[in-house]
Each structure stands twice: as structure tokens, then as C-alpha cells.
Amino acid sequence: MRATIAAALMTVATTMYAQGQPSGTVGRAKSKPAAEAAHPPAQTPADTVRAMALAARQALQSDLAWTGHYNGLVNGEVSDRLIAAIKAFQKDQGNKPTGVLNPKERSVLTAAARKARANVGWKIAADAATGVRLGLPMRLAPQPSSAADGTTWSSSTGTIRIVVTRRKETGLTTARLADHERKQPPGRKITYSAVKPDVFVLSGTQGLKKFYMRGQLRDGEARILTILYDQATEGVMEPVVIAMSSAFEAFPANGPPPRKMVEYASGVTVSSDGAVITGYDATDGCRSIVVTGHGRADRIAGDKDHGLALLRVYGAHGLQPVAPGRGAAKGGVDLIGIADPQNQGGGSAISRAKASVGQAGDSELMLTPPPASGFSGAAALDANGKLAGLALLKPADIAGLSGAAPAAQAVLAPVEAVRDFLKANDVTLDGTFDAEAAVVRVICVRR
């Protein structure tokens, strides 16, 4: 590309501060000479582009970025860089570089950008771990993994890694964050740095990889995007980095809240030797897991497709497994779980709720009304008091979000899926005890 990505993206940290300055800081308008007033100058390419609607200018910048011609922030601002990008695209098409696209050229650009996005699997998504909204090249980095403080997407070979993290602590500043990141890991070389009160940008090299980092701070909480890629992939990744930088929303107005640092869920004992089944999302990325009254637990298996997780409580005594039913209940179930302490005045009482079971799509079973927070992993019982499945609370899929974020969904993982998951992990569901005695509180700590 025609400039380093560090220089191209410096506007991420500075453009927002250039706006809103007092008019006196940029000089005062001078009266035009009479001759100039009588014969106004011809319209420039910049004037023509500036006359476009803001959304059209942003779309133009974005498309030129995807074709590798524009390397700046997608904000609709008309600049010499944008006009140069238009001319460069026209030259590459064998056309006269006027700086203004005719309808045919604009159509060609749109198609080329659409193809470039499709080639990398571009998708706008929300990350439940941190609460950020970002664009992701899913074909380049299709493998997600969760940690206590964020999410990572990687390529199969490790040549590309995209990481979003979240930090919250007293006295946190962008200067402190940037200073820490400059040194981590050792040997990182910074080629560009910009630090403002609520945002910082760093880029450079890290071994054989290039990296770009953008962090934003609000109310003592930082949310950070880091993109690392082998230098051999630079030609593919530079347009992607520009697009990701522009799409990144650290604190989206309509996004979901980030995953809780301490999350309460319910679980169901499935064997007397310490096996507990609960929700996958509620126990994902935990630094530690505790089953109240029984001690520390480890997550030993997970089934993300069905939203299930298997815990092992070591040294536990008195766990009473639940009795399984024959199949998923039709029509309605009784849910037995332990609501979040905030929903019961700090208590830990087991409670019941009724829910209807309805089909959603080809296979998913929805629960209405959804139970209270803390019921993810609660036992769903049929009319005979037998286990019909697990109630799960999961965030709604909001890729391509527009408008208000949808509420979390309540679904039923049917007992058949529970049986298959446990069988695959050498656990037999054969309890005979009362269901309420089998329900436990699960606490996931992510900080």
C-alpha cells in the first residue's frame, strides 16, 4: 500500500479531537476579491465528493479500503488521501484519474469491495465476553477461544490472531495501559504510538508478526482490540486491519453488556461422585469455579452446540443425582434453579418457575417466559418430576446489529442431548433422588 498502516491509522486516535475546536484556532475567513466573487473557481473533485451524503462518503471510503486504495479512517471526511485513492483506483482500471467516480466506475468499485469482503468472510458481531462490537474476517481467523478477560480468534496455522480484552480497575489510565503494552511481550517494537485521555493506538512488530492495537477507556474500564499477523500476510491483512479499526466499537450504545466477571448459574448433579452438568456459556472463560456447599470444581468437558458443560467437584460429599426422564417434555416444564443473589436479596434459595416449551426453527426448543438470571443450567422437569432437560440462558446472536440489542434467549437442552453428552464423557445418568436435592449453585469467577 502507498503508506504504512501506522501512519494511515493515526487518525483513529486524533480525528475525534480535531473536531469541535474553536473557529478562532484555525484562522478567520477573509473577504473574497471582487473578481473572484464575479468568477467563482471551478468545482474541484473534493467539492464534488463533499456534496455527497455522509453515508455515501463513508461507503466510498470503505470500498476503497477493501480494494487496497484507501488507508485511512472510514468517517466520511473528504481529504487529499481520499481523492488520491479515487484516482489510484481509476488508474488501476485504465481510466482517466479525475478524482470523481462516474456511475460505471462506482459500480465496479462496489463489486470489487463486495468480493474482497466475501473472500475474508467479513462479519459484524458482538463479543459477549467484553461487550465490544467489531468486524471479523471469519475465513481468515475462524477459530474462537474464550479466556477470563476476553476472546481470541485465530487462523488454523496461527499466522493471524485477533484478540479483544477487557480490564477494569481503580485508577486505570490510557497512559498506563499504553506504557504496559509497549513492553508486552518483551522484544515488541513500536513504530507508531498515539495516546489521548480516552483512547490509545499502538502499532509495530512483534517477532515475525506485525501488530495493531486500539484501546478505549471509560469509567475505569478499558476494552482493547489487538490484531497480530505474519508479515507474509500483510497484503491481505492491511485492508482488513483498516476495516476492523473503523468498525471497532468498544462501548456500543446498543450492544449487550459484557460477560460478568462473577457469574452465578445453576447446575444439576448427575452422579454421586461429583459430576455436575450446567450451562456452557455460564462457565466459559472462568479462572475458578465453585459449587456452593461442595467446593472447587473443574470444567472437564463442554458441548458448545448444545450449550452444555460438565463439571467435576473434587472431594465432594452428599451430592444427590437427579432421576432422568424418557424425553423432552411437550407443552410445559417446571424449572428448578437458584436465582442470582441480586434477584433474591443476597440469598441462595432454590426456587421453581413454570415455562412453556415451543419449537424454534428445525431443532431448538425455546422456553417462555425466560427464567430469572442465575437459572442457566437449571433442571427442567416433566409432569412426573423427572429430568426433561436443562434450561439455558444464552445471549441472542446480534451479528449485523441494528437498533436495540435483543434480550437473552431461554432454551431447553433436551434430556436426549444431556444423555449423549454424558455418555460421551463416561457418565451415566441414573439418579433416583429428589430433583431439588440435585440442584446446586455454580459460581464462575473470571477476574
C-alpha positions in Angstrom: 0.0 0.0 0.0 1.0 3.6 -0.5 1.7 4.4 3.1 2.5 2.5 6.3 -0.6 1.3 8.1 0.6 3.1 11.3 0.5 6.4 9.5 -2.7 5.6 7.8 -4.5 4.8 11.1 -3.1 7.7 13.2 -6.5 9.4 12.6 -8.1 6.8 14.8 -6.6 8.5 17.8 -6.6 12.1 16.6 -9.6 12.8 14.3 -12.1 12.9 17.1 -10.1 15.6 18.8 -9.7 17.8 15.8 -13.4 18.4 15.6 -15.1 20.8 17.8 -12.2 23.2 18.1 -13.0 26.9 18.4 -13.1 28.5 15.0 -10.5 31.1 16.0 -7.9 28.3 16.2 -8.0 27.7 12.5 -8.0 31.3 11.3 -10.7 33.7 10.2 -12.4 33.8 6.8 -11.2 36.6 4.5 -13.4 38.6 2.3 -13.2 37.5 -1.4 -11.9 39.8 -4.0 -14.5 41.3 -6.4 -13.0 39.4 -9.4 -13.2 36.1 -7.5 -16.8 36.8 -6.5 -17.8 37.5 -10.1 -16.0 34.4 -11.4 -16.1 31.6 -8.8 -13.4 28.9 -9.1 -14.3 25.7 -10.9 -15.6 22.9 -8.7 -12.8 20.5 -7.6 -13.1 16.7 -7.1 -13.1 17.3 -3.4 -16.1 19.7 -3.8 -18.0 17.0 -5.7 -17.3 14.3 -3.2 -18.1 16.6 -0.3 -21.5 17.2 -1.8 -22.3 13.5 -1.4 -24.3 12.4 1.6 -22.3 11.3 4.7 -23.3 7.7 4.3 -22.3 7.7 0.7 -18.8 9.1 1.5 -18.3 6.5 4.2 -19.3 3.7 1.8 -16.9 5.1 -0.7 -14.0 5.2 1.8 -14.9 1.7 3.0 -15.0 0.2 -0.6 -11.7 1.9 -1.5 -10.1 0.5 1.7 -11.3 -3.0 0.8 -9.7 -2.7 -2.7 -6.4 -1.6 -1.1 -6.5 2.0 -2.4 -7.6 4.0 0.7 -5.8 3.7 4.1 -7.5 6.0 6.5 -10.3 6.1 8.9 -13.8 5.5 7.5 -15.5 8.6 8.8 -16.8 10.4 5.7 -14.2 13.1 5.9 -13.1 14.4 2.5 -9.3 14.6 2.4 -6.4 14.6 -0.1 -5.9 11.0 0.8 -9.4 10.1 -0.3 -9.1 11.9 -3.6 -5.8 10.2 -4.2 -7.3 6.9 -3.5 -10.1 7.5 -6.1 -7.5 8.5 -8.7 -5.4 5.4 -7.9 -8.5 3.2 -8.4 -9.3 4.9 -11.7 -5.7 4.4 -12.9 -5.8 0.7 -12.0 -9.0 0.4 -14.1 -7.2 2.0 -17.0 -9.4 5.1 -16.8 -8.6 8.8 -16.6 -7.8 9.8 -12.9 -10.4 12.6 -12.4 -10.9 12.1 -8.7 -14.6 11.6 -9.2 -16.1 8.2 -10.0 -18.7 8.0 -12.7 -21.6 5.6 -12.2 -19.9 2.7 -14.1 -16.7 3.1 -12.1 -18.7 3.3 -8.8 -20.4 0.0 -9.7 -17.1 -1.7 -10.5 -15.7 -0.5 -7.1 -18.8 -1.7 -5.2 -18.5 -5.2 -6.8 -14.7 -5.4 -6.1 -15.2 -4.4 -2.5 -18.0 -6.9 -2.0 -15.8 -9.6 -3.4 -12.9 -8.7 -1.1 -15.2 -8.8 1.9 -16.6 -12.2 0.9 -13.1 -13.6 0.4 -12.2 -12.9 4.0 -15.6 -13.8 5.4 -16.3 -10.3 6.8 -18.9 -10.3 9.6 -20.0 -7.7 12.1 -20.5 -9.3 15.5 -20.8 -8.6 19.2 -18.4 -10.3 21.7 -20.3 -11.4 24.8 -17.1 -11.7 26.9 -16.2 -8.0 26.6 -19.3 -6.2 25.2 -17.4 -4.8 22.2 -18.8 -4.7 18.7 -16.3 -5.5 15.9 -15.8 -6.7 12.4 -14.2 -10.1 11.9 -12.6 -11.8 8.9 -14.1 -15.2 9.8 -12.4 -17.1 6.9 -9.0 -15.8 8.0 -9.5 -16.4 11.7 -12.3 -18.9 12.2 -11.3 -20.4 15.5 -12.6 -18.6 18.6 -11.4 -19.3 22.1 -12.5 -17.7 25.4 -10.5 -16.5 28.3 -11.4 -14.9 31.6 -10.9 -11.4 30.2 -11.8 -11.7 26.5 -11.9 -13.7 23.3 -9.4 -14.7 20.7 -10.0 -15.6 17.0 -7.1 -17.5 15.3 -6.2 -18.9 11.9 -5.6 -22.7 11.8 -1.9 -22.1 11.4 -1.6 -19.3 14.0 -0.4 -16.8 11.4 -3.3 -14.5 12.3 -4.7 -13.7 15.8 -7.4 -11.2 16.8 -7.9 -10.6 20.5 -10.4 -8.4 22.4 -9.8 -8.0 26.1 -11.4 -6.1 28.9 -9.8 -4.6 32.0 -11.4 -2.8 34.9 -9.6 -1.4 37.9 -9.3 1.8 40.0 -7.0 4.5 38.7 -6.7 3.0 35.2 -5.5 5.5 32.5 -4.6 5.2 28.8 -1.1 6.3 29.6 -0.6 3.4 32.0 -2.2 1.0 29.6 -0.1 2.1 26.6 3.1 2.0 28.7 2.3 -1.6 29.7 1.5 -2.7 26.2 4.7 -1.2 24.8 6.7 -3.7 26.8 4.5 -6.8 26.4 5.8 -9.1 25.3 9.5 -8.4 25.6 11.0 -7.5 22.2 7.9 -5.8 20.9 9.0 -2.8 18.7 6.7 0.2 18.4 6.7 2.1 15.2 3.7 4.3 15.9 2.1 5.5 19.2 -0.8 7.9 20.0 -2.2 8.3 23.5 -5.2 10.5 24.3 -7.2 10.7 27.6 -9.7 8.1 26.5 -8.1 6.2 23.6 -4.7 4.9 22.6 -3.2 3.4 19.4 0.0 1.3 19.1 1.4 -0.5 16.1 4.7 -2.1 15.2 6.3 -5.5 15.1 6.4 -8.5 17.4 8.9 -11.0 16.3 7.9 -12.0 12.7 4.5 -10.5 13.1 3.0 -7.1 12.7 0.5 -5.8 15.2 -2.1 -3.1 15.6 -3.7 -2.2 18.9 -6.5 0.1 19.8 -7.8 0.6 23.3 -10.6 2.8 24.7 -11.2 3.8 28.3 -14.5 4.7 30.0 -15.3 4.9 33.7 -12.2 2.9 34.7 -12.8 0.1 32.2 -10.6 -0.5 29.2 -11.6 -2.5 26.1 -8.8 -3.3 23.7 -8.5 -4.7 20.2 -5.2 -6.3 19.2 -4.5 -7.7 15.7 -1.4 -9.8 15.0 -0.5 -11.2 11.7 2.6 -12.6 10.0 4.4 -10.1 7.7 3.9 -12.6 4.9 0.1 -11.9 5.1 0.5 -8.1 5.0 -1.0 -7.7 1.5 -4.2 -9.5 2.6 -4.4 -8.1 6.2 -3.8 -4.4 5.7 -7.2 -3.7 4.2 -8.7 -5.9 6.9 -7.0 -4.0 9.7 -8.3 -0.7 8.4 -11.8 -2.1 8.2 -11.5 -3.6 11.7 -10.2 -0.4 13.1 -13.1 1.6 11.7 -15.7 -1.0 12.7 -14.5 -1.4 16.3 -16.9 -0.1 18.9 -15.5 -0.5 22.4 -18.7 0.7 24.1 -21.6 0.3 21.6 -24.8 2.0 22.5 -26.9 -0.9 21.5 -24.6 -3.8 22.3 -25.1 -6.4 25.1 -23.5 -6.0 28.5 -20.1 -7.7 28.7 -19.9 -11.1 30.3 -20.0 -10.9 34.1 -16.7 -11.1 36.0 -18.6 -13.1 38.6 -21.5 -15.1 37.2 -24.0 -17.2 39.0 -25.6 -20.2 37.4 -27.4 -23.4 38.4 -26.3 -27.0 38.0 -27.7 -30.5 38.3 -25.9 -33.3 40.0 -25.7 -36.3 37.6 -23.6 -38.7 39.7 -22.8 -39.1 43.4 -19.0 -39.0 42.8 -19.0 -35.3 41.9 -20.3 -34.8 38.3 -22.5 -31.8 37.8 -23.9 -30.6 34.5 -24.6 -26.9 33.8 -24.5 -24.3 31.0 -21.6 -23.8 28.6 -21.8 -20.0 28.4 -22.2 -19.5 32.1 -18.9 -21.4 32.8 -16.9 -20.3 29.8 -13.6 -18.5 30.4 -13.7 -18.9 34.2 -10.5 -18.6 36.3 -12.2 -20.6 39.0 -15.5 -22.4 39.5 -17.1 -23.2 42.8 -20.1 -25.4 43.6 -21.6 -23.8 46.7 -21.5 -26.1 49.7 -19.2 -28.6 48.0 -16.1 -26.7 46.9 -13.9 -26.1 43.9 -14.8 -27.6 40.6 -13.1 -28.0 37.2 -14.9 -27.9 33.8 -13.8 -31.2 32.3 -15.9 -31.2 29.1 -18.1 -28.9 27.0 -20.6 -29.2 24.2 -20.9 -25.7 22.7 -23.5 -26.8 20.1 -26.0 -27.9 22.8 -24.8 -25.4 25.4 -23.7 -28.0 28.0 -20.8 -28.2 30.3 -19.7 -31.0 32.7 -18.0 -30.1 36.0 -16.2 -32.4 38.4 -16.3 -31.4 42.1 -13.4 -33.0 43.9 -13.7 -34.3 47.4 -17.5 -33.6 47.5 -19.8 -35.4 49.8 -23.6 -35.6 49.9 -24.2 -34.9 46.2 -27.5 -36.4 45.1 -28.0 -37.2 41.4 -31.3 -36.4 39.6 -33.6 -39.0 38.1 -33.8 -38.8 34.3 -37.0 -38.7 32.2 -37.7 -40.5 29.0 -37.6 -37.5 26.7 -38.1 -33.7 26.4 -41.4 -32.6 27.8 -44.0 -31.3 25.4 -46.0 -28.2 26.3 -44.6 -27.2 29.6 -41.9 -27.9 32.3 -41.2 -27.0 35.8 -37.8 -25.2 36.2 -35.8 -25.7 39.4 -32.8 -23.5 39.9 -31.1 -20.9 42.1 -31.6 -17.3 41.1 -28.7 -14.8 41.1 -28.2 -13.4 44.6 -29.2 -9.9 43.4 -32.6 -11.3 42.5 -33.2 -12.7 46.0 -31.7 -10.2 48.4 -28.3 -12.0 48.6 -29.9 -15.4 49.3 -29.3 -18.8 47.8 -32.7 -20.4 48.0 -33.8 -23.0 45.4 -36.9 -21.8 43.6 -39.4 -23.1 40.9 -40.8 -21.5 37.8 -43.0 -22.7 35.1 -42.2 -22.4 31.4 -43.8 -23.4 28.1 -41.7 -25.3 25.6 -42.0 -24.3 21.9 -40.2 -25.2 18.7 -37.9 -22.6 17.2 -36.5 -23.5 13.8 -35.7 -27.1 12.9 -34.4 -28.2 16.3 -34.1 -25.6 19.0 -36.6 -25.6 21.9 -37.5 -22.2 23.4 -38.7 -21.6 26.9 -41.2 -18.8 27.6 -41.2 -16.9 29.7 -37.4 -16.9 30.3 -36.4 -17.7 33.9 -34.5 -15.3 36.1 -30.8 -14.7 35.9 -28.9 -17.5 37.6 -31.2 -20.2 36.2 -28.9 -21.1 33.3 -28.2 -24.8 34.0 -31.4 -25.3 36.0 -33.3 -28.6 35.9 -36.3 -28.8 33.6 -38.8 -31.4 34.9 -41.6 -33.2 33.2 -45.0 -33.8 34.7 -43.6 -36.9 36.5 -40.9 -34.9 38.2 -38.2 -36.5 36.0 -35.4 -34.6 34.2 -36.6 -33.4 30.8 -33.5 -31.3 30.1 -31.6 -28.2 31.1 -32.7 -24.6 31.0 -30.1 -22.4 29.4 -29.9 -18.6 29.1 -27.8 -17.6 26.1 -27.1 -14.2 24.5 -29.0 -13.6 21.3 -26.9 -13.6 18.1 -26.6 -10.0 17.1 -24.2 -10.1 14.2 -25.0 -7.2 12.0 -26.7 -5.5 14.9 -29.0 -2.5 14.2 -31.3 -0.9 16.7 -31.7 -2.1 20.3 -30.0 -5.3 21.3 -32.3 -8.3 21.7 -32.8 -9.9 25.0 -31.2 -13.1 26.1 -32.9 -16.2 24.9 -34.0 -19.1 27.1 -33.7 -22.6 25.5 -34.2 -26.2 26.6 -31.3 -28.6 26.1 -33.4 -31.8 25.9 -32.6 -34.8 28.1 -31.6 -36.8 25.0 -28.7 -34.3 24.3 -27.8 -34.4 28.0 -27.7 -38.3 27.9 -25.5 -38.3 24.8 -23.1 -35.7 26.2 -22.7 -37.5 29.5 -22.3 -40.9 27.7 -19.5 -39.4 25.6 -17.8 -38.5 28.9 -18.4 -41.8 30.6 -21.1 -40.5 33.0 -24.3 -42.5 33.4 -27.4 -40.5 34.3 -29.2 -42.9 36.7 -30.2 -40.9 39.8 -33.2 -41.7 42.0 -33.3 -38.8 44.4 -35.5 -35.7 44.7 -34.8 -33.1 42.0 -34.5 -30.2 44.4 -31.7 -32.0 46.3 -29.8 -32.4 43.0 -29.8 -28.7 42.1 -26.7 -26.7 43.1 -25.4 -23.2 42.7 -22.4 -22.7 40.4 -20.2 -19.7 40.7 -17.8 -18.7 37.9 -15.1 -16.2 38.7 -13.4 -14.5 35.7 -11.4 -11.7 37.2 
